[in-house]
Amino acid sequence: MVLRRGPLVVGQVDFQVCQVCRCGYLRKISVDGAAKGYGIGTRTVLKLYRRYPGLTWYTTTQYDTAGTFWQKIARRTDGAFTENHDGACEHMKINRRG
């Protein structure tokens, strides 16, 4: 998913969803430096959460600041957004890009 601020592309989100297992995996959210701090990443995750209701979401905390970001998202959604989805969905393991 491409992220925009007006007409400008300012980032992207790499995610997978499995409706069979009712889980989603947010692999990576990238927002360009100048666009950070405007809530673009937060709004994008909330949009995905609404688009795919009832899923259990997983993610990874690759960067030091990612942990606080996911804690904030978890509070706003009542979702766990826990790390390490390995074993959560066999379908995503099969379809995951290398």
N, C-alpha and C positions, 0 to 999 in steps of 0.2 A: 504494500500500500504506500503510495506516494503522499507525502505531507506538504501542504501548501500554506503559505501566508499570503493571501490575495493571489496574484498571478504567479508568484515566485515559488519554485520548489525549494523547500527548506529542510527536507529530511525524508526518511522512509521507515516503515515498520515491516519486519519480517515475522510472520506468524503462521500457525497452522491450526485448523479446527477439525475435530472429529465428532460428528453428530452421533455416531454409533456409541462411542464411549463417553460422550458428553463432556469432553475436555478441550481446552485450547492451550496452545503453547506460544507465548510471545518470546521469540528468539532474540530479537534485537530491535531497539528503537534508536534511531539516529536523528538528531536535530542539529542543524548547522549552528555553529557558535553564535553568530549574530542573532539567530532566532530563538536562542534559549532564553528562558525566563518569561516567556509569554504564555505559558500553559499549553503549548501545542502538543507536547507529548501526553500530558494529562488528559486533554480533551480527546485525543485519539484513542487512548486506552478506554476511556469511558464510552466512547462511541462503539468500539468493538464489544464492550461488555453489554451494551444495550442491543446491538445487532445480533448477538448470539446469547440470548438469555438462558440461564440455568446451567451453564458450563462451569466446570471447575478449571480455573486457569493456573498455569504454571509458567515460570520464567527462570531467569538466571540473573544473578547479581555480579556482572562482570567488572564493574567499575566501583570505586569507593562510594560515589554519590548515588549509585543505583539502589542501594539498600533503603535509604530514606525515601526515595521516590516510590518504591513499591510499598513501603509502609503507609505512605500517604494515600496511594491508590486503594490499598486494602481497606483503610478506614472509610473511604468514600463509597466503596462498593459492597462492603461486608464480605468480600471475597478474600481468599487466602493469598493468592499470587505467590505460592511457595516455590522454592527452587527445586531443581532436579526432578523433572517429570519422567525420567527413565522408568520404564515399567508401567506407566500410567495408561499407555495406549499402544497396542501392537500395530494398529493401522498407521499411525504417524511414524513409527520406526520404519515401516516398509516404504512410505512415501517421502521420507525426509531426504532433502537434497544433501549431497555429500559435502 
